Amino acid sequence: MAYAKLDEKELKKAIKETKEAIWRGQKLLKRISDKPTTAGRKEVADATPKLIDKLERDLKKLEKALETKSEP
């Protein structure tokens, strides 16, 4: 996504939502990674770290775009 096209308000909202998604992903991973009892849970446990990594990369891009917008 072209984060530079978002205005400051949209960037702040996206940052907040991305942080929440990372937190939820970490919480989910913590709950199911110890003992995934089904194949589906194992797949979720295997895929969640990759999703969290992508969200963290996106968060950095969003924060950088907001920093750029905030500069005079």
N, C-alpha and C positions, 0 to 999 in steps of 0.2 A: 504494500500500500504506500502511496505517496503521502507520507506524514507531513511533509512541508506544506501541503495544500490545506491542512486543517488549521482552523484558527486556534487561538490560545485556550478558549473555553473547551473546545472539542478535544484538544490535546490533553488537558487536565483530566477530563472525563475518561479518556482512553487510558491514561496512566493509572487512574484509580481502579478502573475495571480490570486492567491487566494485572495489577498487584493483587487484586482479589482473586483472580483466576489462578495465579501462582500459588497463593495461600491455600485455596481449595484443592488444587492439585497435590500439594504437599501433604495436606490433611488426608486426602484420599489414599495417597501412596502409603502413608504411615499406617492406616487402618488395614489395608489389604496385602501389603507386601510381606508381612510376617508369615502368614499361612494362607496363601491363595488356595481355596478349597475346590474351585472348579476351573475348568480350562478358560472360561470367560474372565474370571477374576485374575488368572495368571496373565492373560493377554493385556488386561488393563494395567496390572502391576508392571509389566514389561514396557508398555507404551507410555505410561505417565511420565517417567523421567525425561523422555525425548520431548514431550509436550511442554513440560516445565522449562526445559532448556530453550525451546523456541520462544516461549512467552518471555523469558528473561532477556533474550536477544531483542525481541520486539520492544520490551520496556526500555532498554538502553536507547534504541532508535527514537522512541517517543520522547524520552527525556532530553535527548540531544536536539530534537526538532523544537521542543518547547524552549530550551535554552537559547536556541538561535532566534526564535520569535521574540523572546524577552529582551534581547540585546538592543540597545539604542541605535 
